[in-house]
């Protein structure tokens, strides 16, 4: 059976100061697919929801302050943004609700990233600090403005953070960070321990990881790209890896590396020299080179060509993905929006509770209709209170379901880590006396089996 690989495209975006917009090219042919002159973004401030979704029509959102780095969960439901003030904002993309606002750092935020299972959020700032936030505490409906305590705070870097990424291994909870201090550090984000430190002769300006080959690509201020095999596996304790003599270094740019990303077979790099290069990760040859008019590229995003194909109007798409306008201020419930929200309760509640809820809503409707004859303002007030209560229940139910999923994922990950460490401990620390005893017993059993 022949597996046909899906064609991919690269989307490059610049910041607003350069006014060059965003451009997309086909990685295989080099064809320019389209250009959006009004699109601009700071570093780590451009992404594709669900790693596939690009809105066909722009949806303008106005926030309290300028947002820099962005990150979204794998399912495209939650979006988080960081600001220069150190505040972080968490939205539900499907309904636009601002779920949480909190002071995440004392300095400006420059990187944000969700874990692979969406249970944790990583944030970093210009002072080199990295924080780990449990999503359970961030999805607290009771208080949207409080500052939840972080799970961990990492203070190993001496300068601004330039990249965050996680390793794909299910039982090894590893976070990789890069900094202008010339180091890449590997952290265990469950225990909070520093596992490795890679020391480089130049400042690291961008990083990316090839998931399948476990290759760590580090872009430098000199315009070179350092390639390392990332081995963060079985050893316990801290280690320092000196990368002064690099086994592999890609040279093709004349300015500092500003963005890196990778596909199944390619590494894509962008530089301050207004160029974007695609490298074959097996031959390490440059296979494509794209040029922009002026300025540096701040973001690189890989999208599949199939996600760009328009869907006919007569064709219904299952589980269609909807995006709403983001709220500017946190609100537990929205104002009066009509009576259609009553119909959405039935799939969310099961059993006797559904009948009770619907009956109570029906009785409240009767009271409203009877009161409308005498007092119209009172009827409108009761109607608004009823719908606020319904919307609050729906929001709380969705939050509870998501928290339950996060709990299950955390339990599964912790169980896998415990089993892995117990297995290694039993194999490594098995006493010699017990080994000899087991060997003697096996020899005695073998001799008895040979006796007539």
ABEGO torsion letter per residue (X at the ends): XBBBBBBBBBBBBBBAAAGAEBBBBBAAAGBBABBBAABBBBBGABBBBGGABBBABBBBBBBABBBBBBBBBAAGABBBBBBAAGBBBBBBAAAGBBABBBBABABBBABBBBBAAGABBBBBBAAGBBBBBBAAAAABAABAABBBBBABBBAABABBBABBBBBABAABBBBBBBBAAGBBBBBBAAAGBBABBBBBABBBABBBBBAAAGBBBBBBAAGBBBBBBBBABABBEBBBBBAABBABBBBABABBBABBBBBAABBBBBBAAGBBBBBBAAAGBBABBBBBABEBBABBBBBBAAAABBBBAABBBBGBBBBBBBBABBBABBBBAEAAAAAAAAAABBEAAAAAAAAAAAAAAAAAAAAAAABAAAAAAAAAAAAAAAAAAAAAAAAAAAAAAAAAAAAAAAAAAAAAAAAAAAAAABBAAAAAAAAAAAAAAAAAAABX
